[in-house]
């Protein structure tokens, strides 16, 4: 890919702020999904290693 859509030069303060805001919005929007969908590994009763759970 040529990168034709990428700006040249260093990132501006405005572009950095926008990137931070987008990242925060994505985290806020995806966090409930992550909390409500446990991995299969988290659902088994046996611990992966170490001492048994109490």
C-alpha positions as protocol buffer text, in pm:
chain_id: "A"
residue {
  index: 1
  type: UNK
  ca { x: 0 y: 0 z: 0 }
}
residue {
  index: 2
  type: UNK
  ca { x: 136 y: 340 z: -92 }
}
residue {
  index: 3
  type: UNK
  ca { x: 8 y: 531 z: 209 }
}
residue {
  index: 4
  type: UNK
  ca { x: -148 y: 799 z: -10 }
}
residue {
  index: 5
  type: UNK
  ca { x: -414 y: 867 z: 254 }
}
residue {
  index: 6
  type: UNK
  ca { x: -163 y: 926 z: 530 }
}
residue {
  index: 7
  type: UNK
  ca { x: -65 y: 1284 z: 612 }
}
residue {
  index: 8
  type: UNK
  ca { x: 296 y: 1380 z: 571 }
}
residue {
  index: 9
  type: UNK
  ca { x: 496 y: 1535 z: 851 }
}
residue {
  index: 10
  type: UNK
  ca { x: 463 y: 1513 z: 1228 }
}
residue {
  index: 11
  type: UNK
  ca { x: 127 y: 1469 z: 1399 }
}
residue {
  index: 12
  type: UNK
  ca { x: -36 y: 1789 z: 1517 }
}
residue {
  index: 13
  type: UNK
  ca { x: -177 y: 1842 z: 1865 }
}
residue {
  index: 14
  type: UNK
  ca { x: -528 y: 1836 z: 1716 }
}
residue {
  index: 15
  type: UNK
  ca { x: -471 y: 1503 z: 1542 }
}
residue {
  index: 16
  type: UNK
  ca { x: -322 y: 1352 z: 1859 }
}
residue {
  index: 17
  type: UNK
  ca { x: -620 y: 1474 z: 2064 }
}
residue {
  index: 18
  type: UNK
  ca { x: -859 y: 1329 z: 1807 }
}
residue {
  index: 19
  type: UNK
  ca { x: -680 y: 994 z: 1812 }
}
residue {
  index: 20
  type: UNK
  ca { x: -699 y: 988 z: 2194 }
}
residue {
  index: 21
  type: UNK
  ca { x: -1071 y: 1070 z: 2186 }
}
residue {
  index: 22
  type: UNK
  ca { x: -1140 y: 796 z: 1930 }
}
residue {
  index: 23
  type: UNK
  ca { x: -950 y: 545 z: 2143 }
}
residue {
  index: 24
  type: UNK
  ca { x: -1143 y: 645 z: 2457 }
}
residue {
  index: 25
  type: UNK
  ca { x: -1475 y: 619 z: 2271 }
}
residue {
  index: 26
  type: UNK
  ca { x: -1386 y: 274 z: 2140 }
}
residue {
  index: 27
  type: UNK
  ca { x: -1287 y: 154 z: 2487 }
}
residue {
  index: 28
  type: UNK
  ca { x: -1607 y: 290 z: 2641 }
}
residue {
  index: 29
  type: UNK
  ca { x: -1822 y: 132 z: 2369 }
}
residue {
  index: 30
  type: UNK
  ca { x: -1649 y: -208 z: 2384 }
}
residue {
  index: 31
  type: UNK
  ca { x: -1596 y: -241 z: 2760 }
}
residue {
  index: 32
  type: UNK
  ca { x: -1947 y: -372 z: 2844 }
}
residue {
  index: 33
  type: UNK
  ca { x: -1909 y: -642 z: 2577 }
}
residue {
  index: 34
  type: UNK
  ca { x: -1576 y: -748 z: 2720 }
}
residue {
  index: 35
  type: UNK
  ca { x: -1718 y: -767 z: 3071 }
}
residue {
  index: 36
  type: UNK
  ca { x: -2023 y: -968 z: 2966 }
}
residue {
  index: 37
  type: UNK
  ca { x: -1842 y: -1225 z: 2751 }
}
residue {
  index: 38
  type: UNK
  ca { x: -1602 y: -1435 z: 2956 }
}
residue {
  index: 39
  type: UNK
  ca { x: -1348 y: -1647 z: 2774 }
}
residue {
  index: 40
  type: UNK
  ca { x: -1402 y: -2022 z: 2776 }
}
residue {
  index: 41
  type: UNK
  ca { x: -1080 y: -2053 z: 2979 }
}
residue {
  index: 42
  type: UNK
  ca { x: -1233 y: -1836 z: 3251 }
}
residue {
  index: 43
  type: UNK
  ca { x: -1541 y: -2057 z: 3276 }
}
residue {
  index: 44
  type: UNK
  ca { x: -1381 y: -2388 z: 3375 }
}
residue {
  index: 45
  type: UNK
  ca { x: -1355 y: -2477 z: 3741 }
}
residue {
  index: 46
  type: UNK
  ca { x: -999 y: -2605 z: 3723 }
}
residue {
  index: 47
  type: UNK
  ca { x: -721 y: -2347 z: 3754 }
}
residue {
  index: 48
  type: UNK
  ca { x: -464 y: -2337 z: 3475 }
}
residue {
  index: 49
  type: UNK
  ca { x: -174 y: -2359 z: 3720 }
}
residue {
  index: 50
  type: UNK
  ca { x: -80 y: -2292 z: 4079 }
}
residue {
  index: 51
  type: UNK
  ca { x: -296 y: -2346 z: 4384 }
}
residue {
  index: 52
  type: UNK
  ca { x: -666 y: -2434 z: 4361 }
}
residue {
  index: 53
  type: UNK
  ca { x: -922 y: -2157 z: 4384 }
}
residue {
  index: 54
  type: UNK
  ca { x: -1104 y: -2114 z: 4714 }
}
